[in-house]
């Protein structure tokens, strides 16, 4: 197994199936951060929010996000999946 794959596997083993993580979004040259409960499934991160919250508006305008847990930072893009009752 190459070094990258083994490090990714170790990372996801450390994270487990869920964590409270810091979600960072940005809008209009401002950065926003808040704690979120995050579910981790098949090396993907899932969280939910209400459409009336600022973070939903931020994500609808700018899909770039970062998640932090302890000394781990993960950057990527978010996409809306719909109602949280969707089966993973």
C-alpha positions as a printed NumPy array, in Angstrom:
array([[  0.   ,   0.   ,   0.   ],
       [  1.399,   3.402,  -0.862],
       [  2.124,   5.986,   1.817],
       [ -0.793,   8.266,   0.862],
       [ -3.382,   5.489,   1.132],
       [ -2.034,   4.295,   4.462],
       [ -2.11 ,   7.837,   5.873],
       [ -5.696,   8.326,   4.684],
       [ -6.741,   5.053,   6.312],
       [ -5.061,   6.092,   9.581],
       [ -6.798,   9.481,   9.421],
       [-10.251,   7.944,   9.035],
       [ -9.526,   5.396,  11.765],
       [ -8.672,   8.301,  14.098],
       [-11.843,  10.175,  13.166],
       [-14.171,   7.201,  13.616],
       [-17.817,   7.414,  12.509],
       [-18.566,  10.857,  13.867],
       [-17.058,  13.892,  15.536],
       [-17.861,  17.39 ,  16.61 ],
       [-15.784,  19.407,  14.17 ],
       [-15.328,  23.066,  13.356],
       [-16.893,  23.978,  10.006],
       [-15.45 ,  27.066,   8.318],
       [-17.222,  28.868,   5.485],
       [-16.598,  32.195,   3.819],
       [-18.711,  34.843,   2.174],
       [-17.925,  38.356,   0.969],
       [-14.306,  38.149,   2.183],
       [-15.395,  37.17 ,   5.713],
       [-14.703,  33.809,   7.326],
       [-17.215,  32.114,   9.626],
       [-16.611,  29.093,  11.89 ],
       [-18.916,  27.035,  14.045],
       [-18.977,  23.627,  15.72 ],
       [-20.982,  20.972,  13.917],
       [-21.783,  17.326,  14.522],
       [-20.296,  15.512,  11.542],
       [-20.985,  11.942,  10.469],
       [-18.235,  10.157,   8.568],
       [-19.273,   7.404,   6.146],
       [-17.153,   5.827,   3.402],
       [-14.539,   8.579,   3.771],
       [-17.104,  11.34 ,   3.241],
       [-18.298,  13.929,   5.725],
       [-21.986,  14.671,   6.308],
       [-23.663,  17.356,   8.388],
       [-27.059,  18.987,   8.45 ],
       [-28.364,  22.473,   8.948],
       [-31.606,  24.325,   8.603],
       [-32.219,  26.424,   5.512],
       [-32.909,  29.443,   7.749],
       [-29.358,  29.428,   9.216],
       [-26.561,  31.665,   7.975],
       [-24.3  ,  28.705,   7.28 ],
       [-26.818,  27.375,   4.736],
       [-26.823,  30.736,   2.97 ],
       [-23.008,  30.862,   3.048],
       [-22.787,  27.376,   1.552],
       [-25.323,  28.207,  -1.149],
       [-23.118,  31.147,  -2.208],
       [-19.69 ,  29.552,  -1.724],
       [-19.254,  25.758,  -1.628],
       [-15.633,  25.915,  -0.356],
       [-15.353,  24.697,   3.243],
       [-12.847,  23.501,   5.801],
       [-13.371,  21.088,   8.685],
       [-11.071,  20.98 ,  11.707],
       [-10.766,  18.396,  14.448],
       [ -7.911,  18.611,  16.953],
       [ -4.867,  19.165,  14.744],
       [ -6.481,  17.828,  11.54 ],
       [ -7.751,  20.201,   8.849],
       [ -9.628,  19.03 ,   5.782],
       [-10.518,  21.365,   2.925],
       [-13.026,  20.651,   0.198],
       [-16.355,  21.561,  -1.328],
       [-19.823,  20.964,   0.05 ],
       [-22.93 ,  19.959,  -1.802],
       [-26.528,  19.726,  -0.717],
       [-27.975,  16.225,  -0.632],
       [-31.468,  17.114,   0.513],
       [-33.443,  15.941,   3.524],
       [-31.349,  14.159,   6.215],
       [-33.493,  11.025,   6.032],
       [-31.622,  10.04 ,   2.87 ],
       [-30.04 ,   6.64 ,   3.385],
       [-26.262,   6.855,   3.18 ]])
